[in-house]
Amino acid sequence: MREMFVLPNTEQLLEHQGEPCDKLVIVSLIGKSRLDCIGLKVKSIGRMFESDANRNSENIIEGYYDEENQIIYLHAYTQLDTFCFINSFEEMFNKHDSEDSACDFLFIYNDVKCSFAKLLLVLFYVSHIVVLNHPRCNFDINYVQYFKALDSLRQKLSSQITEALKEIGKLSPEWVSTGRLCIPRLIFYFEHKPRNVQNLKKLEHNMEDRIYQILKKTRIINNSTSLFAIPLNQEFVYISSDPVQDRLGHAVASLIQNCQPGAAMHIESPFCQQNDIGKSFSSFLQVHILQAREKGFDDVVTSSRQLSLHPAHFELPHLTQWADACRVVYNLITQTESVTHLYTETRFSEQRCEKVFPMAIARYQEGLPGHYSRAIHESRLTAALNLFAAQARGPKSKEYCEKLIRNCNNHWKTGKQLCEYPSLTDNPCTLPKHSAEQEHCSGVRYIAACDCGRIQRPREDPYTIKLANYTFYNQVSKECGCSALERIHFPAFEPSTKDDKPAVILENEELLSDRSTSSQSNEQEKRKSSSITMDYLSRMLTLLSPHDFLPPFSSWSLLCLGPSSLYSHNLGLLESHQPGFINSTNYLLPWDVTVYSKSKPVVPLEQQLDTQKFALRQRKTRTNANRVPQFTVKVFIGIEYECPRGNRFMLAAPDRVLRATPGSIVKDTGHKVAESDMPLYFPCPCRPTKPLTAQLMRIHVVTPKAPVLVTLNPRVQPIVGGPIFISNTKGPTALTQSTYWIMRLPFIYSTDKQSYSENHTGRLLQGVFAVNKIES
């Protein structure tokens, strides 16, 4: 009877048992195979097993029971067989990919080697003869690593296997104590011989000597407890002399030849049932099987390559006993933990990463201050990652790289972080991370002049609109004394109760259009429907702000220095009165204005919202032929800029700094300044390379003695398409005659939605100055 089975399922084998057999010889086939062999090994023996291309891709041990010769053949079908590996690779990859997104082939290969090693150890426990198949004629040195790992695992499981075999009963004491039938004999089978080799027998003997030296030097075969043994005075290497053929081409050629008239069909395959002719591995193996059946193996040698004085244990088992012991050993070994000794590549990677990891941490922490910003953290982290990437190797690199990032992040976030909350000028807070109640400080300081410009003082980088546009100037004005000068106070909200809160303003064009075309009652309904239910604005006035709502403080300042005689066009602004001006830029521009008999119509605020229509209306008014000029007046105006260092200067045009010629002669006029959009930010001429950016901070006006009314109506747009900021909602502000006025503009422009930092598209819109005749 010839019966097929798969371990550990031996029930089918026992059910069809015929005559009692108590002298079984177990032969196992292990190793690797080529793709065209469909996972089968040793051509002359492997034909006993089914060459099923649809075979399950899992690692299995197939069995074949030759009852006539009382031999059990075991065949290990593993993922190291090329055919099996290709069929199961996608499944293995998907399994690892679902468990770990950073899946690497070496991790998959670790599992492949571990499963292969466990099946090998099972076969070494339950076999007398183990045939190691090689696809080519060279000994695979990787098996040395497998043998060492298996020997270590065998010694670790020795006591467990002994206890498990005791429970079976009817097993010999030697079998139970050693856990195996004998020290199995290992035979090496090479599928193909090298080319141009004439003396194959000599090659086999040379191969035997080399394999013996390798196994001896690596201490794999050294005593009676070795994993396996090799025969001392017998051949244990067999090299097949069958030529390598192209199976597909050979099959097609044979098919064509056999289909010719009168030809007989003759089928050949690597594992077909055919008789062995001449040199065959079956005959070679039969010698070892006969020795096992007659006197057993005693291959243990001493260090001097002599037979041991005490013969080793050898036993031919009964079928039932072997089946029970085989089932116990198989279940015990396959359920053990991974064979970590085989993880060579990943162990090297882990050891290398562990060595480099402290070096990368040291690179990150080298010379760090007590507290540091995110930019420094990211820069140091990048340097640490670059060092780690340059020296780390293998699949563990990504895992340790993520660990390095976590470690550095934790080091930074545990008491090393800076607050880095941005100021209104986008400078980060340099204090250690703190609560919201504590004040911020960026460490940046500016030099700024007071409202009138007579004194300069350092100021902190502001974090609130009130500090930026009101508190600083209020404090410095008290020190300067200009707080006592004549001022035009812009309206601000005065709370009547403690419950007053800032309004939530919905700034949109639809609300503006409705307000400009509807009556006062409709305005109230619109504001009510727009959820404007509070009492005052939280930020600054814009053209889109509701007409009846005021800010809690004014961000603008307008004061009178005194009579117009304070300014001399020959001397300009004196350093003692206006410090910080760059040489030859401290002059106002003369602006000659023709006054007509009828004053220009006062344009309501609502009609000024469309700047294009307003400019067109002004041009039409100037070109009105019915108006007759009466006289011309001279007004001195100046647009002053101030840089963070406190340097001040005037512009002669939107794109040019004012420069007086030698002799204090100013050739420019104020027409370009009065009739053009002026930049809100301009490069400061205090240094030629990498100039600082100066901001428009003051408007100077010296009114004439003539019976005219000079008005100011500044409108600032800090960014193209942004809101237009105004000083009040009542329109242009009238100035007194023959006086020197200075309007200080806001340092920061801000709405409920955002604050506008430095942007070179910001503009002071034209139409700031106007001169009208005072009608009697």
URTAVEN-V972201 format. One line per field, one symbol per residue. ss: DSSP state (H for helix, E for strand, L for the rest). Layout:
ss = ???
//
This chain:
ss = LEEEEELLELHHHHHLLLLLLLLLEEEEEEELLLHHHLLLLLHHHHLLLLLLLLLLLLLEEEEEEELLLLEEEEEEELLLLHHHHHHHHHHHHHHHHHHLLLLLHHHHHHHHHHHHHHHHHHHHHHLLEEEEEELLLLLLLHHHHHHHHHHHHHHHHHHHHHHHHHLLLLLLHHHHHHLLLELLEEEEEELLLLLLLLLHHHHHHHHHHHHHHHHHHLLLLLLLLLLLELLLLLLLEEELLLLLLLHHHHHHHHHHHHLLLLLLLLLLLLLLLLLLLLLLHHHHHHHHHHHHHHLLLLLLELLLLLELLLLLLELLLLHHHHHHHHHHHHHHHHLLLLLHHHLHHHHHHHHHHHHHHHHHHHHHHLLLLLLELHHHHHHHHHHHHHHHHHHLLLLLHHHHHHHHHHHHHHHHHLLLEELLLELLLLLELLLELLLLLLLLLLLLEEEEELLLLLLEEEEELLLLHHHHHHHHHHHHHHHHLHHHLEELLLLLLLLLLLLLLELLLLLLHHHHHHHHHLLHHHHHHHHHHLLLLLLEELLLLELLLLLLLLELLLLLEEEEEEEHHHLELLLELLLLLLLLELLLLLLLEEEEEEEELLLLLLLLHHHHLLHHHHHHHHHHHHLLLLLLEEEEEEEEEEEEEELLLLLEEEEEELLEELLLELLLELLLELHHHHLLLEELEEELLLLLLLLLEEEEEEEEEELLLLLEEEEELLEEELLLLLLEEELLLLLLEEELLLEEEEEELLLLEELLLLEELLLLLLEELLLLEEEEELLL
//
